């Protein structure tokens, strides 16, 4: 059994409670069988009523949309200061996305970088360089690159080799769809901090040239990286 316990709670109006069992079982299988051997991070998942989450548990919350989460104070931290992943099932449905892939994405990134502070440095010729955020699902996050476990769609994820410039051979992601380090699949992205530029965390997309300098979505991991730790707001979603 893992020392990390993840409580899955459902506050969504579009996800019936009875449907959570098979999804959580598939997520558990992905963590134990696929993610743990590659990343060394494990967790035991179980479904709980929102008001009965055991003390010390990390939380994966199934919600409706980001507006609801923002109103509740969304910074990926529970009221007890522990990691929190949020899944916006209604928003996924409205945008033609699969909420179980989002749940897998949030769960794996929570396990891979729970404090949202890990990075990989790629040094530049001027001695500066760029920091790449340790986001294990963002580079291959589009639904078309997901895979199924017992009929449940789950997210692809990168391997540690993705963050290592010297690697000539992969696999660079679990599904073996990425061909080289730091490359992105269509629809993928990654947070980058240019040390010399002083522009803070930015988001780059597929070709590693297009940079998104727009304000990050409230509650997103990119926003949390850009927000001083003393200004983080604990969520009251649980």
For each residue, the residues with C-beta under 8 A, 3 or more apart:
1: 44
2: 5 42 43 44
3:
4: 41 42 43 44 58 111
5: 2 43 44 46 54 56 57 58
6: 43 44 45 46 57 58 59 60 107 110
7: 46 47 48 53 54 57 58 59 60 238
8: 20 24 27 45 46 47 48 59 60 61 62
9: 47 48 49 50 53 59 60 61 62 238
10: 15 17 20 47 50 62
11: 50 61 62 63 64 237
12: 15 62 63 64 87 89 90 99
13: 64 90
14: 64 89 90 93 99
15: 10 12 19 20 62 89 99
16: 19 20
17: 10 20 47
18: 21
19: 15 16 22 23
20: 8 10 15 16 17 23 24 47 62
21: 18 24 25 47
22: 19 25 26 150 151 152
23: 19 20 26 27 100 103 152
24: 8 20 21 27 28 45 46 47
25: 21 22 28 29 150 152
26: 22 23 29 30 100 149 150 151 152 154
27: 8 23 24 30 31 45 100 103 104 107 152 154
28: 24 25 31 32 44 45
29: 25 26 32 33 34 149 150
30: 26 27 33 34 35 104 108 149 154
31: 27 28 34 35 36 41 42 43 45 107 108 111
32: 28 29 35 36 42
33: 29 30 36 37
34: 29 30 31 37 38 157 174
35: 30 31 32 38 39 41 42 108 111 157
36: 31 32 33 39 40 41 42
37: 33 34
38: 34 35 159 160 174
39: 35 36 111 112 136 159 160
40: 36
41: 4 31 35 36 111 112
42: 2 4 31 32 35 36 111
43: 2 4 5 6 31 58 107 111
44: 1 2 4 5 6 28
45: 6 8 24 27 28 31 60 107
46: 5 6 7 8 24
47: 7 8 9 10 17 20 21 24
48: 7 8 9 52 53 54 57
49: 9 52 53
50: 9 10 11 53 61 237 238
51:
52: 48 49
53: 7 9 48 49 50 57 59 238
54: 5 7 48 57
55: 80
56: 5 80 82
57: 5 6 7 48 53 54 82
58: 4 5 6 7 43 78 82 83 84 85 110 114
59: 6 7 8 9 53 78 82 83 84 85 237 238
60: 6 7 8 9 45 84 85 86 87 103 106 107 110
61: 8 9 11 50 84 85 86 87 237 238
62: 8 9 10 11 12 15 20 87 89 99 103
63: 11 12 68 69 86 87 88 89 90 237
64: 11 12 13 14 68 88 89 90 91
65: 68 69 88 90 91
66: 69 70 74 88 91 217 218 219
67: 70 71
68: 63 64 65 71 72
69: 63 65 66 72 74 86 88 219 235 237
70: 66 67 73 74 218 219
71: 67 68
72: 68 69 235 236 237
73: 70 233 234 235 236 237
74: 66 69 70 86 218 219 233 235 237
75: 219 224 227 232 233 234 235
76: 83 84 85 86 110 116 219 221 224 235
77: 81 82 83 84 232 233 234 235
78: 58 59 81 82 83 84 234 235 238
79: 234 235 236 238
80: 55 56 234
81: 77 78 234
82: 56 57 58 59 77 78
83: 58 59 76 77 78 110 114 115
84: 58 59 60 61 76 77 78 110 235 237 238
85: 58 59 60 61 76 103 106 107 109 110
86: 60 61 63 69 74 76 106 219 235 237
87: 12 60 61 62 63 92 99 102 103 106
88: 63 64 65 66 69 91 92 99 102
89: 12 14 15 62 63 64 92 93 99 102
90: 12 13 14 63 64 65 93 94
91: 64 65 66 88 94 95 97
92: 87 88 89 95 97 98 99 102
93: 14 89 90 96 97 99
94: 90 91
95: 91 92
96: 93
97: 91 92 93 101 102 143
98: 92 101 102 143 146 153
99: 12 14 15 62 87 88 89 92 93 102 103
100: 23 26 27 103 104 152 153 154
101: 97 98 104 105 143 146 153 154 155
102: 87 88 89 92 97 98 99 105 106 155
103: 23 27 60 62 85 87 99 100 106 107
104: 27 30 100 101 107 108 137 146 153 154 155
105: 101 102 108 109 137 141 155
106: 60 85 86 87 102 103 109 110
107: 6 27 31 43 45 60 85 103 104 110 111
108: 30 31 35 104 105 111 112 136 137 155 157
109: 85 105 106 112 113 135 136 137 138 221
110: 6 58 60 76 83 84 85 106 107 113 114
111: 4 31 35 39 41 42 43 107 108 114
112: 39 41 108 109 118 134 135 136 157
113: 109 110 116 117 118 133 134 135 136
114: 58 83 110 111
115: 83 118
116: 76 113 133 221 224 225
117: 113 225
118: 112 113 115 133 134
119: 131 132 133 134 193
120: 131 132 134 163 164
121: 129 130 131 132
122: 129 130 131 132 165 182
123: 127 128 129
124: 127 128 129 130 196
125:
126: 196
127: 123 124
128: 123 124 194 195 196
129: 121 122 123 124 195 196
130: 121 122 124 192 193 194 195
131: 119 120 121 122 192 193 195
132: 119 120 121 122 163 182 190 191 192
133: 113 116 118 119 138 190 191 192 193 201 221 222 225
134: 112 113 118 119 120 163
135: 109 112 113 138 139 190 191 221
136: 39 108 109 112 113 157 158
137: 104 105 108 109 140 141 155 156 157 158
138: 109 133 135 141 188 189 190 191
139: 135 158 162 173 178 183 184 185 188 189 190
140: 137 145 155 156 157 158 173 175 177 178 184 185 188
141: 105 137 138 145 155 156 187 188 189
142: 145 185 186 187 188
143: 97 98 101 146 153
144: 186 187
145: 140 141 142 156 175 177 185 187
146: 98 101 104 143 153 154 155 156
147: 153 154 156 174 175
148: 151 152 153 154
149: 26 29 30 152 154
150: 22 25 26 29
151: 22 26 148
152: 22 23 25 26 27 100 148 149
153: 98 100 101 104 143 146 147 148
154: 26 27 30 100 101 104 146 147 148 149
155: 101 102 104 105 108 137 140 141 146
156: 137 140 141 145 146 147 173 174 175 177
157: 34 35 108 112 136 137 140 173 174
158: 136 137 139 140 162 163 172 173 174 178
159: 38 39 162 170 171 172 173 174
160: 38 39 163 164
161: 164 167 170 171 172 181
162: 139 158 159 172 173 178 181 182
163: 120 132 134 158 160 181 182
164: 120 160 161 167 181
165: 122 181 182
166:
167: 161 164 170 172 180 181
168:
169:
170: 159 161 167 173 176 178 179 180
171: 159 161 174 176 178
172: 158 159 161 162 167 176 178 179 180 181 183
173: 139 140 156 157 158 159 162 170 176 177 178
174: 34 38 147 156 157 158 159 171
175: 140 145 147 156
176: 170 171 172 173
177: 140 145 156 173 185
178: 139 140 158 162 170 171 172 173 183 184 185
179: 170 172 183
180: 167 170 172 183
181: 161 162 163 164 165 167 172
182: 122 132 162 163 165 190 208
183: 139 172 178 179 180 208
184: 139 140 178 188 189 190 204 205 206 207 208
185: 139 140 142 145 177 178 188 206
186: 142 144 206
187: 141 142 144 145 206
188: 138 139 140 141 142 184 185 205 206
189: 138 139 141 184 203 204 205 206 212
190: 132 133 135 138 139 182 184 203 204
191: 132 133 135 138 201 202 203 221 222 225
192: 130 131 132 133 201 202 203 204 211
193: 119 130 131 133 200 201 202 225
194: 128 130 197 198 199 202
195: 128 129 130 131
196: 124 126 128 129
197: 194
198: 194
199: 194 202 213
200: 193 226
201: 133 191 192 193 216 222 225 226
202: 191 192 193 194 199 211 212 213
203: 189 190 191 192 211 212 216 222
204: 184 189 190 192 208 209 210 211 212
205: 184 188 189 210 212
206: 184 185 186 187 188 189 210
207: 184 210
208: 182 183 184 204
209: 204
210: 204 205 206 207
211: 192 202 203 204
212: 189 202 203 204 205
213: 199 202
214:
215: 223
216: 201 203 220 222 223 226
217: 66 220 222 223
218: 66 70 74 223
219: 66 69 70 74 75 76 86 223 224
220: 216 217 223 224
221: 76 109 116 133 135 191 224 225
222: 133 191 201 203 216 217 225 226
223: 215 216 217 218 219 220 226 227
224: 75 76 116 219 220 221 227 232
225: 116 117 133 191 193 201 221 222
226: 200 201 216 222 223
227: 75 223 224 231 232
228: 231
229: 232
230:
231: 227 228
232: 75 77 224 227 229
233: 73 74 75 77
234: 73 75 77 78 79 80 81
235: 69 72 73 74 75 76 77 78 79 84 86 238
236: 72 73 79
237: 11 50 59 61 63 69 72 73 74 84 86
238: 7 9 50 53 59 61 78 79 84 235
